[in-house]
Amino acid sequence: MLPFSTDQSGNASSTHDIGIAAGVAMKAARRQLQALIGANFDHEIIFTSGGTKSDNTAILSGLEVMPERTEIVTSAVEHPAVLTLCTHLEKTRGVKVHRIPVDHHGRFDLRAYGKALTHRVAIVSIMWADNETGTIFPVAELAEMAKKVGALFHTDAVQAVGKLPMDLKLTAIDMLSLSGHKLHGPKGIGALYVKRGVPFSSLIMGGHQERDRRAGTENTPGIVGLGKAAELALECMDEGNTRVKPLRDRLEKGILERIPKTFVTGDPLARLPNTANVAFDSIDGQAIQFLLNRYGIACSSGSACTSGTLERSHVLEAMSIPRARGAVRFSFSRYSSEEDVDRVLEVLPGIVEKLRDSSPLSSGQAKC
């Protein structure tokens, strides 16, 4: 990335030599990403500023190109980048949104999905893998079902790209969102895959960049970084199951053995190899996260505490998991080690015990 921030910092849309060099680098990055997700053509890749921009673009485009259709189908556990937009469209444009439920393992309700699919649906937006639990959804099958009623199908694959093998040219998926920082690329860069021939309406107007599909000067350093990250992710794909998943399983097993009233969330059979979402009875997840951070251990909280009120994760709420306030997500990568797992298992039991001893949730005093 560095040369394209310094001596090769030309505008990729310019026709002078330094601009042409940036354009060539962008084309290479497009091909690297094409190879990772199995797209047919490199021009099916539109560079964006990240997964949220890609999600919003795909959904709004679907409504724009099918103005006679006024319904969206999504899931109850989508990322806020999708759910917040859907709620906004309900309130401001009268769009009807079908939020398909999941079971207690986070598995998608295919029967409810089938009932929601009608010729009034413009676009379906279902994540490839859940960002909290790692549960994998059968998006190829869901896309085929959407096609039968003429709806466009988009998947937020931010969590899945680089972790699961993909060959989009063999699927009915019309659009796919991804984000660079989820596969060790730079932050602030992402992409939207749009299958050739799929009708598309640009979200951002202005210049002619990205074949008139995403106006604005290209972030060449970020795009080059995303391309290289995609290349490395493809090379290291097998490591997810051969080395990363065993580390994840070892952590989960160790936590369950050492800490009572604890359980792992998500589909036990169809889950990303790098994601461990663990729920601890009677504790706030943010408190666990805060104390683990003191030991140099970074994790994500599955709950939020605002203004003194404990709020459950919308994902775990949709899964009907009781007292799921204490959920934390541990994310692994090819840079994780057995020493990392040992460190968590060394300090986490004491943290949980301390929090439970002082938590009003343990005595049933807290109210949701």
Secondary structure, DSSP 4 states (H G I P E B T S, - for coil): -GGGGTTT---TT--SHHHHHHHHHHHHHHHHHHHHHT-S-GGGEEEESSHHHHHHHHHHHHHHH-TT--EEEEETT--HHHHHHHHHHHHHH--EEEEE-B-TT--B-HHHHHHH--TTEEEEE--SB-TTT-BBP-HHHHHHHHHTTT-EEEEE-TTTBTTB---GGGS---EEEEEGGGGT--TT-EEEEE-TT-----SS-SS-HHHHTS-S---HHHHHHHHHHHHHHHHTTTHIIIIIHHHHHHHHHHHHHHSSSEEE-S-SSSB-TTEEEEEETTS-HHHHHHHHHHTT---EES-EEETTEEE--HHHHHTT-TTGGGEEEEE--TT--HHHHHHHHHHHHHHHHHHHHH-TTTTT----
